[in-house]
Amino acid sequence: MVSIRLKRLGAKRRPVYRIVVADGRTRRNGSTLAQIGFYNPRANVIKGETALTLDVEAARLWLERGAQPTETVLALMRRAQVFAVQPVGT
């Protein structure tokens, strides 16, 4: 099964994550099929740092192909409005 999950990067006690598409059998930081976003939980918005960057079209494509997001990634996708309803005819 293909899953959309977080891949941990960063220093000790200063994590940053990539949102990746990977085979469910691979390790957390193992090989991936695609990178579709970036998440920094410690981003300082005042300094202009971005907390969440997500390629919405790529996320929708992988979900259509049957990829299953983890609970955390599902919450981040909702925050990035991946599931927002598209206006009809515009």
CORUR-V177060 format. One record per residue. N is the residue number from 0. RES is the residue in one small letter. PHI is phi in whole degrees, -180 to 180 (* if undefined). OMEGA is omega as a letter, one per 30 degrees, with the letter a starting at -180 (none if undefined). Layout:
N	RES	PHI	OMEGA
N	RES	PHI	OMEGA
This chain:
0	m	*	l
1	v	-89	a
2	s	-128	l
3	i	-106	a
4	r	-148	a
5	l	-95	l
6	k	-118	a
7	r	-80	l
8	l	-133	l
9	g	95	a
10	a	-84	l
11	k	-61	a
12	r	63	l
13	r	-137	a
14	p	-75	l
15	v	-134	a
16	y	-130	l
17	r	-101	l
18	i	-94	a
19	v	-127	l
20	v	-107	a
21	a	-145	l
22	d	-66	a
23	g	-63	a
24	r	-88	a
25	t	-82	l
26	r	-70	a
27	r	-57	a
28	n	-107	l
29	g	-81	a
30	s	-68	a
31	t	-129	l
32	l	-88	a
33	a	-160	l
34	q	-109	a
35	i	-117	l
36	g	-176	a
37	f	-145	a
38	y	-136	l
39	n	-121	a
40	p	-68	a
41	r	-105	a
42	a	-64	l
43	n	-100	a
44	v	-66	l
45	i	-63	l
46	k	-83	l
47	g	91	l
48	e	-76	a
49	t	-95	a
50	a	-83	a
51	l	-141	l
52	t	-129	a
53	l	-142	l
54	d	-79	a
55	v	-64	a
56	e	-65	l
57	a	-66	l
58	a	-63	l
59	r	-63	l
60	l	-61	a
61	w	-68	l
62	l	-66	l
63	e	-65	l
64	r	-78	l
65	g	106	l
66	a	-68	a
67	q	-107	l
68	p	-78	l
69	t	-74	a
70	e	-61	a
71	t	-66	l
72	v	-67	l
73	l	-61	l
74	a	-65	l
75	l	-68	l
76	m	-66	l
77	r	-64	l
78	r	-65	l
79	a	-87	l
80	q	61	l
81	v	-67	a
82	f	-96	a
83	a	-67	a
84	v	-76	l
85	q	-82	l
86	p	-66	a
87	v	-85	l
88	g	83	l
89	t	-125	none
